[in-house]
Amino acid sequence: MTRPRLLDLFCGAGGAAVGYHRAGFEVVGVDIKPQPHYPFEFHRADAMELLPWLDDYSERFVAMHASPPCQAYAGVTAWRGSRDAHPRLIAPVRQHLAATGRPWVIENVPDARRELIHPVMLCGSMFGIPVRSHRYFEMPWLTGAVLLPRCCHQRGEHPRDHGGTYPESEFGPAMGIDWMTVDEARQAIPPAYTEWISARLMEAIRPT
């Protein structure tokens, strides 16, 4: 049976991609940096240069996911320099994704939630993952009441912040992304998040 194809922009090493794949999608990744550990079809390209042309070949994909760089929004950037030195990409990415007419997802960090429209917050504790990792997802196709798993932090979880007491080398295995390096896992999300999203996304694309 042919899998529906999903385009994964700013894909990194594939945390989101694996969740979509587990749920039944064929995933194609795009990132400006080489991603030798990305587990599926990968194309090295600048997603921002690709986006204006996205409508020309969006018919090849039933849905799209984008994780624009978070540096312009993340509080940790201010510790090291200036957030103003990084582009704020959520709004332009949204504009191009919306023009395709396909269902899409934009993911980013908690500090970006004010840039996102009616985002849904997902956390590791919702899926039995011992990592406190809040991520926000804008999904305009998701309508009506959404029953979310409960976010309930437990003692002994790995607080995924830069003041945590656990070494970052433990984050990848704890989040289910043990194929990544420590640097790759630092910016990745657990596949469980997009696997949960996929169950709803499959309903949205069913007529297609």
C-alpha positions, 0 to 999 in steps of 0.5 A: 500500500502506498504511503501518503507523502509528507514534506519535512522542512528544516528537518534536522536529524529526523525526530519529527520525521520518525513519528510521522513515518511510524504513523504511516507517512512516507517522509522527505526531509529538507535542511540547509545543513547536511543530515547524515543521520536523517533516516529517510529521503533527504535533500540538502537545500535552504527551505526559505529559498524553496518555500516560494516555489512550494506551490509548484510541486505541493501536489506531490505531498499530502501534508507538510511539517516545518520546524523553523530555527528557534534562535530568534525566539528562544530565551537561551539565545539571549544568554549567548548574544542577541535574539535580534541577530536571528531571523524570525521565520514563523510568519513567512513560513506560514504564509507559504505553507498556507498558499499550498492548500495542504494541511501543515504543521509548524513546530517551535519552542515555548518562547515562540508560542506568541508567534503561533496561532492557537498552538497545541502544547505537547510534553514528554510526560504526556507520552510516558517520556521522562523528559520535560520538553514542551513544544508548541504546534500550530495546526490550522486544520485541527478543529473542534475539541481536542482531547490532549494527554495530561502533562504531569511532570514526575520526580526524576524526569530530565528537565530539558533546559540548560540549567538541568542536572542531567547530562545532555547525552541522556536526552536522546535515549530518553526521548527515543531518538538514540540514533542522533548525536548529542548536538542533533538531539539538543534541537530535536523533538521526540517522535511520539509528538508527531506520531500523536499528531499523525493520528489526527492528520490522517483524518484531515487528509483522508479525502485527498 
